[in-house]
Amino acid sequence: MPRLAAALLVLALPLAPPPVLAQGAGAPPERAGSPSAPSREEAARHLMEVLLLPEILEVMSREGRSHGADLGAQIFGPSPPPAAWTEGVALIHEAGTAQQILETELAARMDPATAALASAFFESEPGRSIAALELAAREDMLDDEVEQEAREAAAVAVAAGDPRLALLRRYVEATDLIEVNVASAMNASLAYFGALLDSGALRPETGEAELLGDLWSREAEIRAETTEWIYAFLLRAYGPASDADIEALIAFSESEPGRALTRALGGAFDALFSEQSRRLGLLAARYMDTREI
C-alpha cells in the first residue's frame, strides 16, 4: 500500500468521534405561536443548534486543515505544498459545507418528533452544560500538547482505577461509541483509497479486495487509537460534570430518543467523513497522476 495509508488513519481518527450525546427526558415544550409542526429540515437544524454542532464543525474544520497539511507533507516531502493543495484541503473541510451535509443527513435519519425530544434536553440542564463542556474540550484538544496531556491523564486514570471510568464505560457501551467510530474511521479510509483507485493513482494491479484486506489488517490499530482518544476526550470533557449528570447521560442514551439520536449522529458523521475523505483522495490523485510526489 502507498505511504499515504498511515497519514489517512491519523486524519480520520481525530475527526471520527461525533459530539457525545447527553441525556434528556420529557416532552419538548411547545413553541408559542407555532402554526404547524416543524419540517424534518427545521427540526434537524434546531437539533444541531442546541447540540452546538455548528461550533463543533468549525473546530473540526481546523482539525481537517491541520491533518491535510500533515498529509501534504507526506505527499510533497520537503517541498512546500502548492497553493492549490492548501486551498483544496480548506474547501473540503469548509464548515458551512459540512453543516449542510450533516443537516441533510440528520433530517433524513430523524423524524421531527424524535428530534424535538432530543432537542428538549439540550435546551435545559444538565444538557446545555454538557454540550458546552464537549465543545470546550474539543477546542482545547486542538492543541497537541493538551491532547497529549489528556491521553496521559486517561492512562493514569486507568492505572489508578478511577471510578469515573466505570461511569464512562457504561456510557460508551450504551452508545456503542467505539464501534461507531472504528467503523467511521475505516469507511473514511476506504473512501480515500477508493478515490485513489478510481482515479488510477494506485499501481494498476491494486484492487478493491487488496484495499479491504489491508484496511482490515489495521483494524486493531484503529480500534486501539480510537479507544484511547475517546476516553481521553471523555475524561477531559466531563471532568467538571457530576456523577449525577453522567448517570442522566447514560439514562438518556438508553432511551428510545437517545438511541435514535446515537444512530442518526453516527450515520450522519459517517456520511460526512466518507465524503470528505473521498474528495481528499481525488485531490491527492491529481498530484500522484502528475508525478508531483
Rosetta silent file (secondary structure, phi, psi, omega in degrees, C-alpha in Angstrom):
SEQUENCE: MPRLAAALLVLALPLAPPPVLAQGAGAPPERAGSPSAPSREEAARHLMEVLLLPEILEVMSREGRSHGADLGAQIFGPSPPPAAWTEGVALIHEAGTAQQILETELAARMDPATAALASAFFESEPGRSIAALELAAREDMLDDEVEQEAREAAAVAVAAGDPRLALLRRYVEATDLIEVNVASAMNASLAYFGALLDSGALRPETGEAELLGDLWSREAEIRAETTEWIYAFLLRAYGPASDADIEALIAFSESEPGRALTRALGGAFDALFSEQSRRLGLLAARYMDTREI
SCORE:     score description
SCORE:     0.000 S_00000001
   1 L     0.000  151.234 -179.125    0.000    0.000    0.000 S_00000001
   2 L   -66.013  161.221 -176.916    1.180    3.562   -0.609 S_00000001
   3 L   -70.864   -0.488  177.376    2.783    5.533    2.175 S_00000001
   4 H   -76.198  -13.059 -172.942   -0.366    7.666    2.433 S_00000001
   5 H   -57.667  -51.748 -177.206   -2.068    4.943    4.484 S_00000001
   6 H   -61.500  -39.124 -178.615   -0.752    5.959    7.873 S_00000001
   7 H   -63.966  -37.732 -177.946   -1.468    9.614    7.205 S_00000001
   8 H   -69.076  -38.745  178.982   -5.079    8.919    6.332 S_00000001
   9 H   -61.792  -40.050  176.975   -5.671    6.947    9.501 S_00000001
  10 H   -64.831  -37.582  179.480   -4.333    9.858   11.511 S_00000001
  11 H   -64.130  -45.149 -172.173   -6.585   12.165    9.521 S_00000001
  12 H   -73.029  -39.490 -169.270   -9.707   10.120   10.078 S_00000001
  13 H   -64.248  -47.849 -178.995   -9.425    9.261   13.734 S_00000001
  14 H   -66.526  -19.244  179.150   -9.489   12.662   15.435 S_00000001
  15 H   -87.629  -21.457 -170.929  -12.459   13.594   13.281 S_00000001
  16 L   -64.551  -42.164 -175.530  -14.356   10.414   13.829 S_00000001
  17 L   -63.578  117.348  176.754  -15.743   10.897   17.322 S_00000001
  18 L   -73.807  165.682  176.571  -19.062   12.686   16.985 S_00000001
  19 L   -54.778  133.154 -175.020  -20.246   15.094   19.682 S_00000001
  20 L   -70.353  140.925 -173.317  -21.056   12.989   22.690 S_00000001
  21 L   -87.017  144.550 -179.310  -24.734   12.637   23.414 S_00000001
  22 L  -112.388  179.685 -173.917  -26.318   13.828   26.590 S_00000001
  23 L   -91.150  158.476  176.850  -29.460   12.954   28.467 S_00000001
  24 L  -165.075  145.667 -178.215  -32.908   14.334   28.056 S_00000001
  25 L  -147.533  157.084  176.064  -36.348   13.376   29.197 S_00000001
  26 L    90.552  162.883 -179.760  -39.870   14.549   28.874 S_00000001
  27 L   -74.827  147.671  179.590  -41.835   16.002   26.008 S_00000001
  28 L   -70.236  147.197  179.123  -40.432   19.046   24.248 S_00000001
  29 L   -69.921  143.616  176.504  -42.073   22.340   25.091 S_00000001
  30 L   -73.255  145.011  179.925  -44.464   23.682   22.520 S_00000001
  31 L   -90.713  127.263 -178.337  -43.346   26.840   20.835 S_00000001
  32 L   -61.003  133.598  175.628  -45.673   29.743   21.336 S_00000001
  33 L    77.636    6.853 -179.722  -47.280   30.899   18.156 S_00000001
  34 L   -75.534  119.087 -175.360  -46.039   27.963   16.098 S_00000001
  35 L   -76.892  -20.843 -177.524  -48.628   27.426   13.374 S_00000001
  36 L  -157.541  167.393  177.918  -47.551   23.917   12.498 S_00000001
  37 L   -65.609  147.364  179.931  -45.128   21.162   13.349 S_00000001
  38 L   -67.272  153.229  174.224  -41.572   21.789   12.137 S_00000001
  39 L   -73.565  170.159  177.335  -40.360   20.120    8.967 S_00000001
  40 H   -59.777  -40.959 -179.314  -37.643   17.477    9.108 S_00000001
  41 H   -65.952  -43.017  179.306  -35.125   20.082    7.979 S_00000001
  42 H   -64.229  -41.874  179.648  -36.232   22.616   10.598 S_00000001
  43 H   -65.210  -41.055  179.095  -36.138   20.006   13.352 S_00000001
  44 H   -65.877  -40.466 -179.966  -32.675   18.846   12.280 S_00000001
  45 H   -63.892  -42.490  179.806  -31.402   22.432   12.137 S_00000001
  46 H   -66.452  -40.965  177.579  -32.704   23.179   15.617 S_00000001
  47 H   -59.455  -44.061  178.638  -31.202   19.972   16.971 S_00000001
  48 H   -61.538  -38.811  179.919  -27.842   20.923   15.515 S_00000001
  49 H   -64.395  -45.139 -176.938  -28.050   24.346   17.131 S_00000001
  50 H   -74.547  -23.748  174.556  -28.758   23.040   20.626 S_00000001
  51 L   -79.579   -6.625 -175.886  -26.039   20.390   20.227 S_00000001
  52 L    63.383   30.419 -178.984  -23.626   23.223   19.306 S_00000001
  53 H   -66.503  -37.270  176.220  -22.782   21.337   16.134 S_00000001
  54 H   -57.357  -40.147  178.463  -22.080   24.469   14.042 S_00000001
  55 H   -68.639  -39.921  179.274  -19.420   25.453   16.580 S_00000001
  56 H   -66.252  -37.823  178.594  -18.041   21.923   16.726 S_00000001
  57 H   -66.074  -30.320  173.866  -17.860   21.773   12.934 S_00000001
  58 H   -63.874  -42.448  177.221  -15.778   24.955   12.989 S_00000001
  59 H   -63.615  -43.839 -179.038  -13.329   23.196   15.298 S_00000001
  60 H   -66.080  -29.572  175.452  -13.360   20.119   13.089 S_00000001
  61 H   -63.013  -41.666  177.819  -12.649   22.311   10.062 S_00000001
  62 H   -66.528  -38.941  175.920   -9.465   23.461   11.747 S_00000001
  63 H   -60.791  -44.743 -178.494   -8.611   19.837   12.570 S_00000001
  64 H   -62.646  -41.346  178.522   -9.162   18.860    8.947 S_00000001
  65 H   -65.505  -38.925  179.443   -6.921   21.613    7.617 S_00000001
  66 H   -64.251  -45.525 -178.880   -4.216   20.655   10.089 S_00000001
  67 H   -73.436  -27.556  173.094   -4.309   16.979    9.146 S_00000001
  68 H   -65.422  -36.214  176.148   -4.499   17.901    5.478 S_00000001
  69 H   -65.547  -39.112  177.341   -1.253   19.794    5.948 S_00000001
  70 H   -63.696  -42.114  178.845    0.286   16.682    7.518 S_00000001
  71 H   -64.593  -38.045  177.165   -0.901   14.600    4.575 S_00000001
  72 H   -61.357  -37.672  177.864    0.560   17.182    2.210 S_00000001
  73 H   -63.862  -34.083  177.191    3.917   16.831    3.929 S_00000001
  74 H   -69.368  -38.566 -176.816    3.754   13.078    3.232 S_00000001
  75 H   -74.422  -47.639 -169.995    2.889   13.678   -0.405 S_00000001
  76 H   -97.418   -7.347  177.834    5.238   16.553   -1.239 S_00000001
  77 L    67.261 -140.473 -176.626    8.083   15.789    1.136 S_00000001
  78 L   -71.869  -15.491 -179.896   10.371   18.703    1.993 S_00000001
  79 L   -76.042  142.789  176.966    8.904   20.897   -0.746 S_00000001
  80 L   -65.825  141.752  179.403    6.081   23.211    0.304 S_00000001
  81 L   -66.446  148.831  177.999    2.704   22.041   -1.000 S_00000001
  82 L   -65.167  157.093 -179.215    1.274   24.041   -3.898 S_00000001
  83 H   -58.776  -33.572 -178.832   -1.347   26.651   -3.103 S_00000001
  84 H   -63.206  -33.269  177.356   -3.940   24.539   -4.925 S_00000001
  85 H   -67.289  -49.995 -178.871   -3.431   21.738   -2.382 S_00000001
  86 H   -60.509  -43.042  179.201   -3.844   24.024    0.614 S_00000001
  87 H   -66.687  -38.948  179.262   -6.899   25.679   -0.921 S_00000001
  88 H   -64.635  -42.514  178.206   -8.387   22.313   -1.853 S_00000001
  89 H   -62.018  -43.646  179.599   -7.970   20.943    1.669 S_00000001
  90 H   -62.262  -40.488 -179.695   -9.607   24.057    3.116 S_00000001
  91 H   -65.983  -41.684  179.384  -12.519   23.751    0.702 S_00000001
  92 H   -59.871  -37.972 -175.035  -13.052   20.074    1.544 S_00000001
  93 L  -102.283   18.573  179.273  -13.220   20.870    5.256 S_00000001
  94 L   -61.691  128.529 -171.251  -15.197   24.096    4.969 S_00000001
  95 H   -64.485  -36.868 -179.979  -17.520   24.226    7.973 S_00000001
  96 H   -63.082  -41.666  177.413  -20.526   25.580    6.098 S_00000001
  97 H   -64.653  -43.638  178.490  -20.455   22.716    3.614 S_00000001
  98 H   -60.516  -39.549 -179.960  -20.071   20.201    6.420 S_00000001
  99 H   -63.992  -40.431  178.498  -23.048   21.741    8.207 S_00000001
 100 H   -63.280  -44.201  179.264  -25.214   21.382    5.097 S_00000001
 101 H   -61.937  -46.964 -176.941  -24.252   17.732    4.688 S_00000001
 102 H   -64.511  -41.523  179.652  -24.864   16.970    8.345 S_00000001
 103 H   -62.864  -43.166  178.490  -28.211   18.764    8.394 S_00000001
 104 H   -62.066  -44.113 -179.486  -29.376   16.857    5.319 S_00000001
 105 H   -65.509  -43.145  179.610  -28.275   13.534    6.801 S_00000001
 106 H   -65.363  -39.963  179.559  -29.902   14.214   10.169 S_00000001
 107 H   -62.224  -34.688  179.512  -33.153   15.310    8.526 S_00000001
 108 H   -76.391  -22.843 -172.149  -33.250   12.040    6.613 S_00000001
 109 H  -103.453  -14.197 -178.175  -32.493    9.942    9.689 S_00000001
 110 L  -131.152  131.188  174.707  -34.666   11.532   12.418 S_00000001
 111 L   -76.586  156.071 -175.208  -38.349   12.387   12.367 S_00000001
 112 H   -57.695  -36.817 -178.191  -39.272   15.814   13.788 S_00000001
 113 H   -65.298  -43.659  179.540  -40.958   14.431   16.906 S_00000001
 114 H   -69.185  -40.002  177.476  -37.914   12.398   17.933 S_00000001
 115 H   -61.266  -37.904  179.446  -35.565   15.259   17.086 S_00000001
 116 H   -67.212  -37.721  177.106  -37.683   17.539   19.284 S_00000001
 117 H   -62.356  -41.529  178.246  -37.464   15.103   22.199 S_00000001
 118 H   -68.927  -41.355 -179.335  -33.685   15.090   21.899 S_00000001
 119 H   -62.354  -34.519 -174.603  -33.525   18.865   21.493 S_00000001
 120 H   -56.380  -39.450 -179.014  -35.604   19.435   24.617 S_00000001
 121 H   -66.011  -43.680 -174.077  -32.848   18.204   26.885 S_00000001
 122 H   -71.912   -5.982  174.209  -30.107   20.339   25.362 S_00000001
 123 L   -95.094    1.835 -179.676  -32.192   23.415   25.982 S_00000001
 124 L  -135.312  178.386  177.837  -32.181   22.653   29.718 S_00000001
 125 L   -94.694  145.365    7.130  -29.756   21.488   32.380 S_00000001
 126 L   -90.079    4.554 -176.073  -27.646   19.454   32.543 S_00000001
 127 H   -58.115  -42.765 -178.586  -27.790   19.035   28.772 S_00000001
 128 H   -60.367  -42.923 -179.059  -26.863   22.608   27.992 S_00000001
 129 H   -69.686  -37.275 -179.959  -23.779   22.411   30.202 S_00000001
 130 H   -64.118  -43.639  177.927  -22.739   19.019   28.871 S_00000001
 131 H   -61.004  -40.313  179.566  -22.835   20.261   25.287 S_00000001
 132 H   -66.699  -37.736  178.468  -20.738   23.276   26.282 S_00000001
 133 H   -64.173  -39.891  179.166  -18.199   21.053   28.056 S_00000001
 134 H   -63.985  -43.929  179.498  -17.803   18.925   24.941 S_00000001
 135 H   -62.670  -44.218 -179.599  -17.217   21.958   22.754 S_00000001
 136 H   -61.925  -42.482  179.709  -14.651   23.389   25.175 S_00000001
 137 H   -65.577  -39.091  179.513  -12.762   20.089   25.322 S_00000001
 138 H   -63.747  -41.397  178.078  -12.773   19.796   21.553 S_00000001
 139 H   -65.376  -43.419 -179.754  -11.342   23.294   21.227 S_00000001
 140 H   -60.490  -40.257 -173.912   -8.721   22.622   23.896 S_00000001
 141 L   -79.150    3.245  167.220   -7.589   19.410   22.226 S_00000001
 142 L   -64.997  -27.278  177.558   -6.738   21.248   19.034 S_00000001
 143 L   -79.248  121.112 -177.376   -3.505   21.944   20.895 S_00000001
 144 H   -57.484  -37.391 -179.272   -1.233   18.909   20.510 S_00000001
 145 H   -67.552  -38.746  178.361    0.178   19.389   23.995 S_00000001
 146 H   -66.271  -41.991  178.426   -3.287   19.478   25.524 S_00000001
 147 H   -61.658  -42.656  178.815   -4.290   16.338   23.646 S_00000001
 148 H   -63.402  -39.839  176.659   -1.170   14.562   24.865 S_00000001
 149 H   -60.903  -40.762  179.966   -1.917   15.690   28.423 S_00000001
 150 H   -64.853  -40.938  178.608   -5.448   14.299   28.070 S_00000001
 151 H   -64.867  -42.508  179.517   -4.124   10.974   26.832 S_00000001
 152 H   -66.182  -39.940  178.127   -1.630   10.776   29.695 S_00000001
 153 H   -63.355  -36.781  177.931   -4.300   11.690   32.238 S_00000001
 154 H   -66.557  -39.826  178.346   -6.511    8.926   30.851 S_00000001
 155 H   -63.333  -40.847  177.346   -3.683    6.415   31.172 S_00000001
 156 H   -63.506  -41.963 -179.638   -3.160    7.458   34.799 S_00000001
 157 H   -62.449  -40.134  178.371   -6.901    7.145   35.453 S_00000001
 158 H   -64.617  -46.088 -178.451   -6.914    3.620   34.038 S_00000001
 159 H   -64.231  -34.165 -177.734   -3.879    2.598   36.115 S_00000001
 160 H   -86.851   -5.018 -178.065   -5.396    4.087   39.285 S_00000001
 161 L    66.022   39.752 -179.962   -8.801    2.525   38.726 S_00000001
 162 L   -53.864  123.225 -178.182  -10.529    5.918   38.720 S_00000001
 163 H   -61.804  -23.247  177.674  -14.221    5.269   39.499 S_00000001
 164 H   -60.804  -30.491  179.982  -15.229    7.888   36.917 S_00000001
 165 H   -62.580  -34.788  179.562  -14.036    5.441   34.267 S_00000001
 166 H   -62.084  -41.275  177.104  -16.713    2.942   35.265 S_00000001
 167 H   -64.181  -44.910 -177.829  -19.388    5.530   34.542 S_00000001
 168 H   -67.149  -35.146  176.169  -17.809    6.458   31.240 S_00000001
 169 H   -63.084  -39.645  177.304  -17.505    2.815   30.195 S_00000001
 170 H   -61.932  -40.103  177.887  -21.216    2.398   30.796 S_00000001
 171 H   -65.648  -46.048 -179.556  -21.869    5.391   28.585 S_00000001
 172 H   -59.857  -41.602  178.938  -19.540    4.130   25.857 S_00000001
 173 H   -68.349  -38.492 -178.926  -21.260    0.740   25.931 S_00000001
 174 H   -64.923  -33.679 -177.609  -24.740    2.301   25.889 S_00000001
 175 H   -99.182   -5.039 -176.223  -23.899    4.328   22.772 S_00000001
 176 L    55.172   37.531 -168.943  -21.615    1.759   21.099 S_00000001
 177 H   -62.525  -40.016 -178.628  -19.302    4.727   20.724 S_00000001
 178 H   -68.845  -45.386 -179.715  -16.114    2.831   19.966 S_00000001
 179 H   -60.962  -42.569  179.979  -17.705    0.582   17.343 S_00000001
 180 H   -60.683  -43.383 -177.090  -19.346    3.569   15.633 S_00000001
 181 H   -75.321  -34.430  175.387  -16.072    5.466   15.474 S_00000001
 182 H   -63.953  -45.576  179.266  -13.995    2.489   14.350 S_00000001
 183 H   -61.679  -41.018 -179.679  -16.457    1.856   11.525 S_00000001
 184 H   -64.967  -42.755  178.911  -16.419    5.546   10.572 S_00000001
 185 H   -63.008  -41.343 -179.640  -12.619    5.679   10.505 S_00000001
 186 H   -69.628  -40.092  177.517  -12.438    2.548    8.350 S_00000001
 187 H   -63.687  -39.658  178.158  -15.136    3.786    5.982 S_00000001
 188 H   -64.292  -41.275  177.860  -13.314    7.109    5.626 S_00000001
 189 H   -63.336  -42.847  179.743  -10.058    5.304    4.843 S_00000001
 190 H   -64.575  -38.560  178.756  -11.792    3.112    2.279 S_00000001
 191 H   -63.707  -40.163 -179.839  -13.386    6.173    0.658 S_00000001
 192 H   -64.319  -53.404 -177.238   -9.981    7.849    0.390 S_00000001
 193 H   -71.371  -28.845  174.335   -8.178    4.900   -1.154 S_00000001
 194 H   -62.885  -37.779  177.334  -11.189    4.066   -3.288 S_00000001
 195 H   -66.540  -40.138  176.166  -10.900    7.542   -4.801 S_00000001
 196 H   -62.276  -42.667 -178.896   -7.199    6.968   -5.479 S_00000001
 197 H   -64.213  -47.122 -178.567   -8.020    3.615   -7.068 S_00000001
 198 H   -65.105  -27.013 -179.370  -10.814    5.016   -9.237 S_00000001
 199 L   -85.656   -3.858 -179.377   -8.531    7.852  -10.341 S_00000001
 200 L    77.225   19.319 -176.143   -5.820    5.469  -11.454 S_00000001
 201 L   -86.175  -14.373  177.238   -3.368    6.841   -8.908 S_00000001
 202 L   -94.952  166.682 -178.953   -2.511    3.441   -7.430 S_00000001
 203 L   -61.449  147.829 -170.907   -0.493    0.767   -9.155 S_00000001
 204 L   -56.244  -33.398 -175.543   -2.533   -0.997  -11.879 S_00000001
 205 L   -80.895   -6.314  179.322   -2.694   -4.371  -10.126 S_00000001
 206 L   -69.286  133.166  178.407   -4.210   -2.906   -6.968 S_00000001
 207 L  -125.865  171.994 -179.266   -7.811   -3.986   -6.496 S_00000001
 208 H   -63.135  -35.415 -179.871  -10.596   -3.316   -4.043 S_00000001
 209 H   -61.830  -39.025  178.586  -10.036   -6.668   -2.359 S_00000001
 210 H   -66.936  -40.498  177.996   -6.447   -5.690   -1.580 S_00000001
 211 H   -60.962  -45.192 -179.508   -7.578   -2.339   -0.174 S_00000001
 212 H   -64.331  -41.709  179.727  -10.108   -4.054    2.066 S_00000001
 213 H   -62.798  -43.194  179.068   -7.582   -6.642    3.208 S_00000001
 214 H   -64.476  -41.132 -179.218   -5.022   -4.001    4.094 S_00000001
 215 H   -64.174  -44.548 -179.998   -7.626   -1.952    5.918 S_00000001
 216 H   -67.390  -26.780  176.855   -8.856   -4.894    7.980 S_00000001
 217 H   -68.023  -18.730  179.459   -5.268   -5.744    8.863 S_00000001
 218 L  -100.093    4.910 -175.323   -5.153   -2.323   10.567 S_00000001
 219 H   -59.125  -42.132 -179.810   -8.443   -2.728   12.417 S_00000001
 220 H   -63.765  -38.561  178.281   -6.802   -3.493   15.766 S_00000001
 221 H   -65.294  -44.174  178.964   -4.566   -0.425   15.405 S_00000001
 222 H   -63.013  -42.867 -179.034   -7.543    1.773   14.534 S_00000001
 223 H   -63.353  -43.075 -179.155   -9.545    0.368   17.456 S_00000001
 224 H   -64.216  -44.382  179.394   -6.742    0.970   19.950 S_00000001
 225 H   -65.298  -41.878  178.780   -6.219    4.562   18.781 S_00000001
 226 H   -61.748  -46.422 -178.827   -9.960    5.231   18.777 S_00000001
 227 H   -61.698  -44.190  179.644  -10.399    3.834   22.276 S_00000001
 228 H   -61.903  -44.876 -178.281   -7.508    5.879   23.655 S_00000001
 229 H   -65.046  -43.813 -176.394   -8.803    9.100   22.059 S_00000001
 230 H   -62.341  -46.455 -178.037  -12.389    8.607   23.199 S_00000001
 231 H   -71.124  -34.061  175.060  -11.537    8.045   26.855 S_00000001
 232 H   -62.397  -43.361  179.938   -9.030   10.901   26.834 S_00000001
 233 H   -65.723  -48.004 -176.431  -11.725   13.165   25.404 S_00000001
 234 H   -63.773  -42.570  179.759  -14.492   11.995   27.735 S_00000001
 235 H   -63.690  -38.759  179.555  -12.376   12.299   30.876 S_00000001
 236 H   -73.281  -46.165 -176.189  -11.325   15.802   29.941 S_00000001
 237 H   -63.366  -44.529 -172.992  -14.730   16.980   28.730 S_00000001
 238 L   -95.568   10.714  177.338  -16.734   15.618   31.644 S_00000001
 239 L   -52.253  -45.566 -179.485  -14.225   16.415   34.370 S_00000001
 240 L   -77.974  -11.783 -177.208  -16.409   19.252   35.736 S_00000001
 241 L   -76.277  150.118  177.645  -19.630   17.222   35.389 S_00000001
 242 L   -82.543  162.213  174.877  -21.123   15.471   38.397 S_00000001
 243 H   -59.709  -34.951  179.608  -21.704   11.734   38.588 S_00000001
 244 H   -63.739  -38.313  177.207  -25.415   12.508   38.562 S_00000001
 245 H   -62.402  -42.517 -178.513  -25.028   14.320   35.250 S_00000001
 246 H   -71.364  -35.560  174.692  -23.279   11.318   33.727 S_00000001
 247 H   -60.755  -40.175  178.567  -25.890    8.943   35.133 S_00000001
 248 H   -66.563  -37.252  176.480  -28.520   11.093   33.423 S_00000001
 249 H   -59.788  -44.927  179.937  -26.485   10.944   30.222 S_00000001
 250 H   -65.138  -42.474 -179.199  -26.493    7.163   30.357 S_00000001
 251 H   -60.994  -43.799  178.107  -30.223    7.050   31.069 S_00000001
 252 H   -65.011  -41.976 -178.082  -30.965    9.193   28.037 S_00000001
 253 H   -60.654  -28.533 -179.805  -28.630    7.175   25.831 S_00000001
 254 L   -89.519   -6.368  177.731  -30.594    4.050   26.723 S_00000001
 255 L   -81.620  166.708 -179.516  -33.968    5.696   25.988 S_00000001
 256 H   -63.765  -45.844  176.139  -35.609    5.500   22.576 S_00000001
 257 H   -61.494  -36.502  178.986  -34.901    9.160   21.679 S_00000001
 258 H   -66.003  -42.368  177.995  -31.323    8.684   22.856 S_00000001
 259 H   -64.767  -40.230  179.378  -30.836    5.567   20.764 S_00000001
 260 H   -63.620  -40.286  179.104  -32.356    7.315   17.765 S_00000001
 261 H   -66.816  -40.893  177.180  -30.015   10.263   18.223 S_00000001
 262 H   -59.011  -48.246 -179.721  -27.000    7.983   18.541 S_00000001
 263 H   -62.717  -43.582 -176.922  -27.904    6.173   15.329 S_00000001
 264 H   -66.599  -45.624  179.327  -28.645    9.390   13.452 S_00000001
 265 H   -65.212  -41.834  179.140  -25.472   11.189   14.516 S_00000001
 266 H   -60.395  -46.772  179.773  -23.329    8.137   13.843 S_00000001
 267 H   -67.368  -38.825 -178.722  -24.730    7.707   10.359 S_00000001
 268 H   -66.494  -45.334  178.697  -24.622   11.419    9.572 S_00000001
 269 H   -68.117  -35.048  177.514  -20.996   11.844   10.627 S_00000001
 270 H   -60.773  -43.775  178.050  -20.038    8.657    8.811 S_00000001
 271 H   -63.647  -41.327  179.959  -21.500   10.090    5.604 S_00000001
 272 H   -63.376  -49.812 -177.471  -19.727   13.396    6.178 S_00000001
 273 H   -64.752  -38.263  179.408  -16.316   11.859    6.859 S_00000001
 274 H   -64.725  -40.407  178.829  -16.593    9.474    3.908 S_00000001
 275 H   -66.707  -43.940  178.723  -17.445   12.343    1.562 S_00000001
 276 H   -63.140  -41.168 -179.407  -14.594   14.487    2.849 S_00000001
 277 H   -68.810  -37.706  176.763  -12.155   11.579    2.558 S_00000001
 278 H   -60.946  -45.765 -179.855  -13.340   10.733   -0.961 S_00000001
 279 H   -66.294  -35.276  177.326  -12.775   14.330   -2.047 S_00000001
 280 H   -66.211  -38.393  176.619   -9.366   14.345   -0.364 S_00000001
 281 H   -63.460  -41.072  177.368   -8.449   11.198   -2.284 S_00000001
 282 H   -63.625  -38.769  177.981   -9.480   12.820   -5.560 S_00000001
 283 H   -65.138  -46.913 -179.634   -7.358   15.854   -4.688 S_00000001
 284 H   -62.522  -35.680 -177.403   -4.324   13.725   -3.820 S_00000001
 285 H   -62.663  -29.488  179.163   -4.748   11.703   -7.003 S_00000001
 286 H   -59.747  -40.836 -176.645   -4.172   14.816   -9.123 S_00000001
 287 H   -81.095  -29.669  175.875   -0.653   15.147   -7.800 S_00000001
 288 H   -70.037  -37.353  178.840    0.051   11.435   -7.926 S_00000001
 289 H   -65.883  -38.336 -176.815   -1.074   11.382  -11.557 S_00000001
 290 L   -90.357    7.135  175.910    1.145   14.330  -12.471 S_00000001
 291 L    58.813   41.989  176.551    4.058   12.826  -10.526 S_00000001
 292 L   -92.072    9.558  175.362    4.363   15.803   -8.196 S_00000001
 293 L  -111.471    0.000    0.000    5.255   13.490   -5.337 S_00000001
